[in-house]
Each structure stands twice: as structure tokens, then as C-alpha cells.
Amino acid sequence: MNLIRFGIKSSIVGGIVYYTYKEGLWSKSEETAALYKKIKHKKLLHMFKKMYLKKLQKRYLNYQV
């Protein structure tokens, strides 16, 4: 059972390291800055969509959030 747990945890960590390396987190500082901007842009878009949806719900559905 411990070997299975270790294998699962190792796979998760390995996947995270592989993904961040592929996206450019562990490379040149210019690529890391570009990745940061990409993540920041996606986060801001998500935040604005959420705020806009709440505003629409309040206005048209009289829904309290």
C-alpha cells in the first residue's frame, strides 16, 4: 500500500515539474516573465467574467450573491 501511495505522489510531482518546465518556468527569465503575464492575463479574465456574471444576476434575475 505504501508503494502505491509513493507511486501516485511521485507521478503527481513529476507531472507538475514536467508541465512547469514545458511552459517555461525553469528556463530563461524572459520566458518566465512571459509565462507570468499569460497566467496573470487568464486570472484577470476569469475575475472580470465572474464580476460581470454577478452583476447580471443581480440586475436581471434579482439574485443575491
N, C-alpha and C positions, 0 to 999 in steps of 0.2 A: 504494500500500500504506500509506503514512503517513497519507493522508487517511482511509482506512478505520479505522485504529487510533485516530486522533484522534476520529472519529465515535463509535466504541464507548466510549472513555474518557469523552467528553463526555456521552453518554447515561447512563452509569452514575452519574457525579457529579450530573447533573441529576435523575435518579431519586431519589438519596439526599436531595438538597436538597428536592425536592418532597415526599417521604414524611415527612421530619422537620418540614417546615412544616405539612403536613396534620395530623400528630399533635400539634402544638402546641409543638414545641421552640423555635421562633422567635417565640413570642407572649408574652403576659403571664406574669409569674413564677408566678402561681397555676396556670396551665395547664401550665407546665414542671414544676412540683412534682408535679402530678397524673400527668404522663407518667412522671416518675421513680418514683413509687410503683407505677405499673402495671408498669413494667419490673422493678422490684425484686421485686414480688409474683410475677411469672412466673418469674423466676430462682430464687427460693426454692422455688416449687412444683417446678420441674424438679430442683433439687438434692435435695429430700426424696424425690421419686419415685425418683431414681437410688440414693440411700442405701437406701431400703426394698427396692428390687429386689435390690440386692447382698445384703442381709440375708436375703431369702427364698431366694436362690440358695444361699447358704451353708448355711442351715438345712435346706432340703428336697431340694436336689439335690447337696449335698456338693460344691459348686462353689467353687473357689478363685479369687478375683478378684485 
